Amino acid sequence: MRPLVPLFACVATLLTATALHAEVWTLDRALTAAREGNPDARIARLRIEGAQAVEQQARAAWLPQLSVQGGYSASNRSMPAFGYILNQRAFTWTTDFNHPGTIDDLNATGTVAYNLYSGGRATAHRAAAKAGAQAAEHDATAIRQQLETATVRAYLNIRQARAAADALASGVRAYEAAVAVAQARFDAGQLLKADLLNLEVQLAQTRETLSAARHQAALAERAFLFVLGREKATDGVELPDDDPAFARLVAPTTYDPSRRPELAAMEARVRAAEAMVRAARSGRQPTVNAFASYGYDHGWQLNAHADGWTAGVAVEMNLFDGGQTSGKIRQAQSELAQAQEQRRKLQLGLALEVEQARLAHADATERLAVSARAVEQAEESASLSRARFEQGALLSADLIGVETRRLEAIVRHASATADAHLALADLRRALGLPLFE
């Protein structure tokens, strides 16, 4: 047997090291992982980047546009060939306009353009893009708060499922002890066979329920990892017995939903719609652009080259477009009115959501207090009933009823505890408040 002692020691050391390195998921750590790894959080960040890119495009209207172009071509047609000759400063009076011959030209041109006035279109588009970027940021905040609530729910679901499994496991142990006592009493001729069978059947049913509860706990772990955006952990999910994060989850002192990020995002969208109305109206204003270009031409057929520049100001005014501008204005005004009504609808919905969350929190708090007292009473009743059953002063059916009520009280209390924390988290989200103070 002695050669096995080192083996047992190595196995014990390995198990201890594995336990020490197992991941323990506190609520704070779970929230951080969800913000970083959940697909919804990543999508929200990408939407912000997209909105900021649109804003960058709108800002480009305030900067000069610089472009360069170049190319090489050859022709024996009169118009292009004559143009090449003039650009290369190679014209002579002996040039035959009808038969200029094959003329080639290498051209390089740089152009600078700048919009001097567009009737407010550039300003309106920039304001709309900025408001869109702000709306995307507020949407990301709303998604983050919803994700935090979902993380708390998944975290509490694990604790609730495990609490139910622990309660059923204690029920199995209690029934096993009762069956042992009943077997001894039956062997002594003090208990009927039917009473012993009742306890054995109840023990089997409780074991079956315990198996289902453990599978439910495993499913809760998988849902928890899904919220975090992670693959299934090989060593399961470990939670601390007493997470201090819940002590920072306190009830709010006000029930004003004005801090909701969804409302701020809607306000930004209304501002964007207002800006688009101004952009549509700019179609009735003139557009003024300044431009300047520099070009260089070289030809090998004539062995000539020259450079030149062009600069000027262009004004464009749309006098009649068949009602297209008027239609764009009406469309923008309609979209603005829709955004305003959506804002009003959101305000009404948020007020209702806050009231529902407040009532749910009050109900969960009351149920928690009642269920805690019920557990105390059920535990005391079960303890007295077991003693009476051992003494032969209680029937097996009565003991089964007492144990069943004890298990139900423990499970209800676990559910009430999770519901109280979740209702508080949901209430803070409904008010647009951060999860923790």
C-alpha positions in Angstrom: 0.0 0.0 0.0 2.9 2.4 0.6 3.7 2.9 -3.1 0.2 4.3 -3.5 0.7 7.0 -0.9 2.9 9.3 -3.2 0.3 8.8 -6.0 -2.6 9.9 -3.7 -0.5 12.8 -2.6 0.1 13.9 -6.2 -3.5 13.6 -7.0 -4.5 15.6 -4.0 -1.9 18.3 -4.9 -3.2 18.5 -8.4 -6.9 18.8 -7.3 -5.9 21.5 -4.9 -4.0 23.4 -7.5 -7.0 23.1 -9.9 -9.3 24.4 -7.3 -7.0 27.4 -6.5 -6.8 28.3 -10.2 -10.5 27.9 -10.9 -12.2 31.1 -12.1 -14.6 32.6 -9.6 -17.1 34.9 -11.2 -18.0 37.9 -9.0 -20.8 40.1 -10.3 -18.3 43.0 -11.0 -16.1 40.7 -13.1 -19.1 39.3 -15.0 -20.3 42.8 -15.8 -16.8 43.8 -17.1 -16.7 40.6 -19.2 -20.1 41.2 -20.7 -19.3 44.8 -21.7 -16.2 43.6 -23.5 -17.3 40.3 -25.0 -21.1 40.4 -25.6 -21.9 40.8 -29.3 -24.5 43.5 -28.6 -21.9 45.6 -26.9 -19.5 45.2 -29.8 -22.2 46.0 -32.3 -23.0 49.2 -30.4 -19.4 50.3 -30.5 -19.3 49.6 -34.2 -22.4 51.7 -34.7 -20.7 54.6 -32.9 -17.7 54.3 -35.2 -20.1 54.3 -38.2 -21.9 57.4 -37.0 -18.6 59.1 -36.3 -17.5 58.3 -39.9 -20.6 60.0 -41.2 -19.8 63.0 -39.1 -16.3 63.0 -40.5 -17.8 63.0 -44.0 -20.0 66.0 -43.2 -17.0 68.0 -41.8 -15.3 67.5 -45.1 -17.5 70.1 -46.7 -15.7 72.8 -44.7 -12.3 71.8 -46.0 -10.8 72.5 -49.5 -10.8 69.6 -51.9 -7.5 68.8 -53.6 -7.3 66.4 -56.5 -4.6 65.4 -59.0 -5.0 63.6 -62.3 -2.7 62.7 -65.2 -2.7 60.7 -68.4 -1.1 60.1 -71.8 -2.9 60.1 -75.1 -2.3 60.6 -78.8 -4.6 61.5 -81.7 -4.7 62.6 -85.3 -8.2 64.1 -85.1 -8.3 67.9 -85.5 -9.9 69.0 -82.3 -7.9 67.0 -79.7 -4.7 67.3 -81.7 -5.1 71.1 -82.0 -5.8 71.2 -78.2 -2.6 69.3 -77.5 -0.6 71.7 -79.7 -2.0 74.8 -78.0 -1.4 73.3 -74.5 2.2 72.6 -75.4 2.6 76.1 -76.8 3.7 74.6 -80.1 1.4 76.3 -82.5 2.8 77.8 -85.7 1.2 79.4 -88.7 2.3 76.5 -90.8 0.1 74.0 -88.9 -2.5 72.3 -91.1 -5.7 72.3 -89.0 -7.3 69.7 -91.2 -4.3 67.3 -91.2 -2.4 68.0 -88.0 -0.8 64.6 -88.0 -0.4 62.3 -84.9 0.0 64.5 -81.9 0.7 63.0 -78.4 0.3 64.6 -75.0 1.3 63.8 -71.4 -0.9 65.8 -69.0 -0.7 66.3 -65.2 -3.2 68.6 -63.5 -3.8 69.5 -59.8 -7.0 71.1 -58.8 -8.1 72.9 -55.6 -11.8 73.6 -55.0 -13.6 75.2 -52.0 -17.2 75.8 -51.3 -17.8 79.4 -50.3 -21.6 79.2 -49.8 -24.2 76.4 -50.1 -27.3 78.0 -48.6 -26.6 76.4 -45.2 -26.6 72.8 -46.6 -23.1 72.0 -45.2 -23.9 73.4 -41.8 -27.2 71.4 -41.6 -25.6 68.2 -42.7 -22.8 68.5 -40.2 -25.4 69.2 -37.4 -27.4 66.2 -38.5 -24.3 64.0 -38.5 -23.2 65.2 -35.1 -26.7 64.5 -33.7 -26.6 61.0 -35.3 -23.3 60.3 -33.6 -24.7 61.5 -30.3 -27.7 59.2 -30.7 -25.5 56.3 -31.4 -23.5 57.0 -28.2 -26.8 57.2 -26.2 -28.0 53.9 -27.8 -24.8 52.3 -26.8 -25.4 53.4 -23.2 -28.9 52.0 -23.3 -27.6 48.7 -24.6 -24.9 48.6 -21.9 -27.5 49.1 -19.2 -29.8 46.4 -20.7 -26.8 44.1 -20.9 -25.9 44.8 -17.2 -29.5 43.9 -16.2 -29.3 40.8 -18.3 -26.0 39.9 -16.7 -27.5 40.3 -13.2 -30.5 38.2 -14.2 -28.2 35.4 -15.6 -26.0 35.6 -12.5 -29.0 35.4 -10.1 -30.5 32.6 -12.2 -27.5 30.5 -11.4 -27.7 31.3 -7.7 -31.4 30.6 -7.6 -31.1 27.3 -9.5 -28.3 26.2 -7.2 -30.2 27.2 -4.1 -33.1 25.1 -5.3 -30.8 22.1 -6.0 -29.3 22.5 -2.5 -32.7 22.6 -1.0 -33.7 19.4 -2.8 -30.5 17.8 -1.8 -31.2 18.5 1.8 -34.7 17.1 1.2 -33.1 13.9 -0.2 -31.0 13.6 2.9 -34.0 14.2 5.1 -36.0 11.6 3.3 -33.1 9.1 3.4 -33.0 9.6 7.2 -36.7 9.2 7.5 -36.6 6.0 5.3 -33.9 4.6 7.6 -36.0 5.3 10.7 -39.1 3.9 9.0 -37.2 0.8 8.0 -36.1 0.2 11.6 -39.6 0.7 12.9 -41.0 -1.6 10.2 -38.5 -4.3 11.1 -39.6 -3.8 14.7 -43.2 -4.2 13.7 -44.1 -0.6 14.6 -44.8 0.7 11.1 -47.0 -0.4 8.3 -45.4 -1.5 5.0 -47.5 1.2 3.2 -46.0 4.0 5.3 -42.5 2.8 4.5 -43.4 2.6 0.8 -44.8 6.1 0.9 -41.5 7.5 2.2 -39.5 5.5 -0.4 -41.6 6.8 -3.2 -41.3 10.3 -2.0 -37.5 9.9 -1.8 -37.4 8.6 -5.4 -39.5 11.6 -6.6 -37.3 14.0 -4.7 -34.2 12.5 -6.3 -35.8 12.9 -9.7 -36.6 16.5 -9.0 -33.1 17.1 -7.8 -31.7 15.7 -11.0 -33.9 18.1 -13.0 -32.8 21.0 -10.8 -29.1 20.2 -11.3 -29.7 20.2 -15.1 -31.5 23.5 -14.8 -28.5 24.9 -12.9 -26.2 23.7 -15.7 -28.4 25.4 -18.3 -28.3 28.6 -16.2 -24.5 28.5 -16.3 -24.6 28.1 -20.1 -27.0 31.1 -20.4 -24.7 33.1 -18.1 -21.7 32.4 -20.4 -23.8 33.3 -23.4 -24.5 36.7 -22.0 -20.8 37.2 -21.4 -20.1 36.3 -25.0 -17.9 33.3 -23.9 -17.7 29.7 -24.8 -18.7 27.0 -22.4 -16.2 26.7 -19.5 -14.7 23.3 -19.0 -14.6 23.6 -15.2 -18.0 25.2 -14.7 -18.9 28.5 -13.2 -18.0 29.3 -9.7 -19.8 32.0 -7.7 -18.8 33.5 -4.4 -21.0 32.6 -1.5 -21.5 36.3 -0.6 -20.9 38.8 -3.4 -20.3 42.3 -1.9 -21.5 43.9 -5.2 -25.1 43.5 -4.1 -24.5 45.7 -1.1 -23.9 48.6 -3.6 -27.2 47.9 -5.4 -29.4 50.4 -3.5 -32.9 51.7 -4.1 -33.2 55.1 -5.9 -34.4 58.2 -4.2 -36.3 59.6 -7.2 -38.5 58.1 -9.9 -37.8 60.6 -12.7 -37.0 58.8 -16.0 -35.4 61.9 -17.6 -31.9 60.4 -17.4 -32.8 57.5 -19.7 -30.3 57.2 -22.6 -33.1 56.2 -24.9 -34.7 59.6 -24.3 -31.5 61.4 -24.9 -31.0 59.4 -28.2 -34.5 60.4 -29.3 -33.8 64.0 -28.6 -30.7 63.7 -30.8 -32.7 62.2 -33.6 -35.2 65.1 -33.4 -32.3 67.5 -33.7 -31.0 65.6 -36.7 -34.5 65.7 -38.3 -34.6 69.5 -37.7 -31.2 69.8 -39.4 -32.4 67.8 -42.4 -35.3 70.3 -42.8 -32.8 73.1 -43.0 -30.7 71.1 -45.5 -33.7 70.5 -47.7 -34.6 74.3 -47.7 -31.0 75.1 -48.7 -31.9 73.7 -52.2 -33.6 77.1 -52.9 -30.3 79.0 -52.2 -27.4 79.6 -54.6 -24.2 77.6 -54.4 -20.8 79.4 -54.7 -17.6 77.5 -55.3 -14.0 78.8 -55.8 -11.5 76.7 -57.8 -7.9 76.8 -59.1 -5.9 74.4 -61.1 -2.4 74.0 -62.4 -1.5 71.8 -65.4 1.6 70.6 -67.3 1.7 69.2 -70.8 4.5 67.5 -72.7 4.5 66.0 -76.2 7.2 63.9 -77.8 6.0 64.2 -81.4 6.5 68.0 -81.3 9.1 67.9 -78.6 7.3 70.7 -76.8 6.1 71.3 -73.3 4.3 74.0 -71.3 2.4 74.6 -68.1 -0.6 76.8 -67.1 -3.2 77.6 -64.5 -6.9 78.4 -64.2 -8.8 80.0 -61.3 -12.2 81.4 -60.8 -15.5 81.4 -59.0 -18.7 79.6 -60.0 -22.2 80.4 -59.0 -25.1 78.0 -59.5 -28.7 78.8 -58.8 -31.6 76.4 -59.3 -34.5 78.4 -60.8 -36.9 75.5 -61.4 -36.6 71.8 -60.7 -40.2 70.7 -61.2 -41.0 70.7 -57.5 -38.2 68.4 -56.4 -36.9 70.8 -53.7 -40.4 71.4 -52.4 -40.9 67.6 -52.2 -37.7 67.2 -50.3 -38.8 69.9 -47.8 -42.1 68.3 -47.3 -40.5 64.9 -46.8 -38.0 66.3 -44.2 -40.8 68.1 -42.4 -42.8 64.8 -42.3 -39.8 62.9 -40.9 -39.4 65.7 -38.2 -43.0 65.4 -37.2 -42.7 61.6 -36.9 -39.6 62.0 -34.8 -41.4 64.4 -32.5 -44.3 62.0 -32.1 -41.9 59.1 -31.4 -40.3 61.2 -28.7 -43.7 61.8 -27.1 -44.6 58.1 -27.4 -41.2 57.2 -25.7 -41.8 59.6 -22.9 -45.2 58.0 -22.2 -43.8 54.5 -22.4 -40.9 55.3 -20.1 -43.2 56.7 -17.4 -45.2 53.5 -17.6 -42.1 51.4 -17.5 -40.9 53.2 -14.3 -44.2 52.6 -12.6 -44.1 48.9 -13.5 -40.5 48.6 -12.2 -41.4 50.5 -9.0 -44.4 48.2 -8.2 -42.4 45.1 -9.1 -39.6 46.1 -6.7 -42.1 46.8 -3.9 -43.7 43.4 -4.5 -40.4 41.6 -4.6 -39.2 43.3 -1.4 -42.4 42.3 0.4 -42.3 38.7 -0.9 -38.7 38.5 0.3 -39.6 39.4 3.9 -42.6 37.0 3.9 -40.6 34.1 2.4 -37.8 34.5 4.9 -40.2 34.2 7.8 -41.9 31.2 6.1 -38.5 29.4 5.8 -37.9 29.9 9.6 -41.3 28.5 10.4 -41.0 25.6 7.9 -37.6 24.6 9.3 -38.8 24.6 12.9 -41.9 22.6 11.9 -39.9 20.0 10.0 -37.5 19.6 13.0 -40.3 18.9 15.4 -42.1 16.6 12.9 -39.0 14.5 12.4 -38.6 14.1 16.2 -42.2 13.0 16.5 -41.9 10.6 13.6 -38.9 9.0 15.2 -41.0 8.5 18.4 -43.8 7.0 16.4 -46.2 9.9 17.1 -46.5 11.1 13.5 -47.7 9.4 10.3 -45.4 9.2 7.3 -47.9 11.1 5.2 -47.8 14.0 7.6 -44.0 14.0 7.6 -44.0 14.0 3.8 -46.3 17.0 3.8 -44.1 18.9 6.3 -40.9 18.2 4.3 -42.6 19.2 1.1 -43.7 22.5 2.6 -40.2 23.1 3.9 -38.7 22.5 0.4 -41.3 24.8 -1.2 -40.5 27.5 1.4 -36.8 27.3 0.7 -37.2 27.4 -3.1 -39.7 30.3 -2.8 -37.3 32.2 -0.6 -34.4 31.7 -3.1 -36.7 32.9 -5.9 -37.8 35.9 -3.9 -34.1 36.8 -3.1 -33.2 36.7 -6.8 -36.3 38.6 -7.7 -35.6 41.3 -5.2 -32.1 42.0 -6.5 -33.3 41.8 -10.1 -36.2 44.1 -9.5 -33.9 46.7 -8.0 -31.5 46.4 -10.9 -34.4 46.7 -13.4 -35.8 49.7 -11.5 -32.4 51.5 -11.7 -32.2 50.7 -15.4 -35.8 52.1 -15.9 -34.7 55.3 -14.4 -31.5 55.6 -16.5 -29.3 55.3 -13.4 -26.0 53.3 -13.2 -26.3 49.9 -11.8 -24.3 50.7 -8.6 -24.1 53.8 -6.6 
